[in-house]
Amino acid sequence: MLSREKAKLVVEVVKRHLLTPYGLRSLAPSDPQYRGRYEGDQRSRDGAYHQGTVWPWLMGPFITAYMKVNGRTKKGREKAAQWLAGFSEHLRDAGLGQVSEIFDGDAPHRPRGCIAQAWSVAELLRAAVEDVRDVKPATREASAVRKRPPAAKRR
């Protein structure tokens, strides 16, 4: 594991080089192998798939890491909410109520790939609930305790 200081530096580098309004790029634009557009024939698209394409589902782990290294403060939750808010317009764009599989790495970050990617929707919802609203799922032990009848009824 990284020290808190190094982890914070990693998150800042990711934020500076990979973060877009729709998730994280798979490669920084400064890399010579970077491909900012997912377009063309099958071979061109395959070549660009992991060379700078934006993956929306990575926004969730990024937000979690950001919150971990910067503290779960009101200011941190507001910043995370701003990052997630960028998806609200997209939910009415490619597939109604859905998040596209990928986006171009270059602005304006057009949606590409399939119009509905379940793990992207799931990660964005998880980050909204756990990191922005600060609601954690109950542990299995806590659920078991809640399901037990009161002591008076157990006899």
C-alpha positions as CSV (number, residue, x, y, z in Angstrom):
1,M,0.0,0.0,0.0
2,L,1.1,3.6,-0.6
3,S,1.6,6.1,2.1
4,R,-1.2,8.7,2.4
5,E,1.1,11.3,0.8
6,K,2.0,9.1,-2.2
7,A,-1.7,8.0,-2.6
8,K,-2.7,11.6,-2.7
9,L,-0.1,12.3,-5.4
10,V,-1.3,9.4,-7.5
11,V,-4.9,10.7,-7.3
12,E,-3.8,14.2,-8.3
13,V,-1.8,12.8,-11.3
14,V,-4.9,10.8,-12.4
15,K,-7.1,13.8,-12.0
16,R,-4.7,16.0,-14.0
17,H,-4.0,13.5,-16.9
18,L,-6.9,11.1,-17.1
19,L,-10.1,12.6,-15.7
20,T,-12.7,13.8,-18.1
21,P,-16.4,14.8,-17.5
22,Y,-17.3,11.2,-18.4
23,G,-14.8,9.1,-16.6
24,L,-11.1,8.3,-16.9
25,R,-9.0,7.9,-20.0
26,S,-7.2,4.7,-20.4
27,L,-4.1,6.5,-21.4
28,A,-2.9,10.1,-21.0
29,P,-3.0,12.4,-24.0
30,S,0.8,13.1,-23.5
31,D,1.6,9.4,-24.3
32,P,2.8,8.9,-27.9
33,Q,0.4,5.9,-28.3
34,Y,-2.7,8.0,-27.3
35,R,-5.6,7.9,-29.6
36,G,-8.2,10.5,-28.8
37,R,-11.0,9.3,-31.0
38,Y,-12.7,5.9,-31.1
39,E,-13.7,5.9,-34.8
40,G,-13.1,4.4,-38.2
41,D,-13.1,0.8,-39.3
42,Q,-13.0,-2.2,-36.9
43,R,-9.2,-2.3,-36.9
44,S,-9.0,1.4,-36.1
45,R,-11.5,1.2,-33.3
46,D,-9.8,-1.9,-31.9
47,G,-6.5,0.0,-31.9
48,A,-8.0,2.9,-30.0
49,Y,-10.0,0.9,-27.5
50,H,-7.4,1.1,-24.7
51,Q,-5.3,3.9,-26.0
52,G,-7.1,6.9,-24.5
53,T,-10.7,5.9,-24.7
54,V,-12.7,7.2,-21.7
55,W,-14.3,4.5,-19.4
56,P,-17.3,5.9,-17.4
57,W,-17.2,3.1,-14.8
58,L,-13.8,4.2,-13.7
59,M,-15.3,7.4,-12.3
60,G,-16.6,5.4,-9.4
61,P,-13.2,4.1,-8.1
62,F,-11.6,7.5,-8.9
63,I,-14.2,9.2,-6.6
64,T,-13.7,6.6,-3.9
65,A,-9.9,7.1,-4.0
66,Y,-10.3,10.9,-4.1
67,M,-12.5,10.8,-1.0
68,K,-10.1,8.4,0.8
69,V,-7.0,10.6,0.3
70,N,-8.7,14.0,0.7
71,G,-11.1,13.1,3.6
72,R,-14.8,12.4,3.5
73,T,-15.6,16.1,4.0
74,K,-18.6,18.1,2.8
75,K,-16.3,19.9,0.3
76,G,-15.1,16.5,-1.0
77,R,-18.6,15.2,-1.3
78,E,-19.6,18.3,-3.2
79,K,-16.7,17.9,-5.6
80,A,-17.7,14.2,-6.2
81,A,-21.2,15.3,-6.8
82,Q,-20.0,17.8,-9.4
83,W,-18.1,15.1,-11.3
84,L,-21.2,12.9,-11.3
85,A,-23.5,15.7,-12.4
86,G,-21.8,15.7,-15.8
87,F,-23.6,12.5,-16.6
88,S,-27.1,13.9,-16.1
89,E,-27.3,15.3,-19.6
90,H,-25.8,12.1,-21.1
91,L,-28.6,10.1,-19.5
92,R,-30.9,11.6,-22.1
93,D,-28.3,11.4,-25.0
94,A,-27.3,8.0,-26.4
95,G,-29.6,5.6,-24.5
96,L,-32.4,7.0,-22.4
97,G,-31.5,6.5,-18.7
98,Q,-28.3,4.7,-19.7
99,V,-24.5,5.4,-19.7
100,S,-22.6,4.6,-22.8
101,E,-19.8,2.0,-22.8
102,I,-17.0,4.4,-23.7
103,F,-16.4,8.0,-24.8
104,D,-13.8,9.7,-27.0
105,G,-10.7,10.7,-25.0
106,D,-10.7,14.1,-26.8
107,A,-13.3,16.8,-26.2
108,P,-16.2,16.9,-26.8
109,H,-16.0,13.3,-25.5
110,R,-18.6,11.8,-27.8
111,P,-20.3,8.6,-26.6
112,R,-19.1,5.5,-28.4
113,G,-19.5,1.7,-28.1
114,C,-22.8,0.3,-26.9
115,I,-25.4,2.7,-25.6
116,A,-26.0,1.0,-22.3
117,Q,-23.3,-0.4,-20.0
118,A,-24.6,-1.8,-16.8
119,W,-21.3,-1.7,-14.9
120,S,-21.0,2.0,-15.7
121,V,-24.4,2.7,-14.4
122,A,-23.8,0.6,-11.3
123,E,-20.5,2.3,-10.4
124,L,-21.9,5.7,-10.8
125,L,-24.8,4.8,-8.6
126,R,-22.5,3.2,-6.0
127,A,-20.3,6.3,-5.9
128,A,-23.3,8.6,-5.6
129,V,-24.7,6.6,-2.6
130,E,-21.5,5.6,-0.8
131,D,-19.2,8.6,-1.5
132,V,-21.5,11.6,-2.1
133,R,-24.4,10.7,0.2
134,D,-22.0,8.8,2.6
135,V,-24.4,5.8,3.0
136,K,-22.6,2.5,3.4
137,P,-24.3,-0.9,2.8
138,A,-25.0,-2.9,5.9
139,T,-22.6,-5.7,6.7
140,R,-23.8,-9.2,6.8
141,E,-23.4,-9.3,10.6
142,A,-25.4,-6.1,11.0
143,S,-28.2,-7.5,8.9
144,A,-28.3,-10.7,10.9
145,V,-28.5,-8.8,14.2
146,R,-31.5,-6.7,12.8
147,K,-33.4,-9.8,11.8
148,R,-33.3,-11.4,15.2
149,P,-36.5,-11.1,17.2
150,P,-36.4,-9.2,20.4
151,A,-35.2,-11.2,23.5
152,A,-38.7,-11.4,24.9
153,K,-40.0,-13.1,21.8
154,R,-37.2,-15.7,21.5
155,R,-38.3,-17.8,24.4
